[in-house]
């Protein structure tokens, strides 16, 4: 079962692209690590998942 599915998610802040064309599916029972250098969009991605930030384009589906 898919818990969260990102389809072509895009986010920018004042013209600076933070997330570009993100496609990923979080599957129930799996473990996922979000890693990357400072400024790569990790916190923005998590803020979008929990509803603290809005994305500019794309689609996110929860629980299929």
C-alpha atoms as one frame of an Amber mdcrd trajectory, in Angstrom:
protein
   0.000   0.000   0.000   1.290   3.444  -0.936   1.287   5.832   2.019   2.472
   9.003   0.218   3.042   9.452  -3.501   4.720  12.510  -5.046   4.093  13.193
  -8.727   6.078  15.971 -10.435   6.234  18.096  -7.261   7.871  21.499  -7.763
   8.630  24.185  -5.166  10.465  27.477  -5.403  11.062  30.364  -3.055  11.161
  33.737  -4.846  12.382  32.137  -8.071  14.984  29.873  -6.414  14.071  26.270
  -7.265  14.157  24.072  -4.160  12.337  20.953  -5.409  12.136  20.191  -9.112
  10.025  17.363 -10.567  10.051  15.139  -7.457   8.564  11.686  -8.076   8.647
   9.209  -5.198   6.386   6.725  -3.449   6.602   5.983   0.269   5.392   2.406
   0.751   3.863   1.074   3.967   6.328  -1.010   5.957   9.425   0.391   4.266
  12.085   2.619   5.790  13.184   5.688   3.842  16.054   8.037   4.655  16.103
  11.557   3.248  19.712  12.640   2.963  21.615  15.370   1.153  23.735  18.444
   1.614  22.574  21.600   3.344  20.093  23.501   1.192  19.066  20.525  -0.937
  15.370  20.658   0.059  15.107  17.971   2.763  13.300  20.175   5.284  11.096
  21.692   2.588  10.054  18.204   1.484   9.127  17.221   5.052   7.307  20.530
   5.602   5.233  19.846   2.479   4.370  16.340   3.709   3.107  17.624   7.064
   1.264  20.593   5.516   3.470  23.400   6.814   4.530  24.474   3.281   2.632
  24.485   0.008   4.145  23.280  -3.242   3.842  25.244  -6.488   3.063  22.429
  -8.880   2.489  18.681  -9.028   0.389  16.306  -7.006   0.665  14.481  -3.677
  -1.606  11.578  -2.809  -1.979  10.110   0.685  -3.072   6.510   1.388  -3.593
   5.520  -2.250
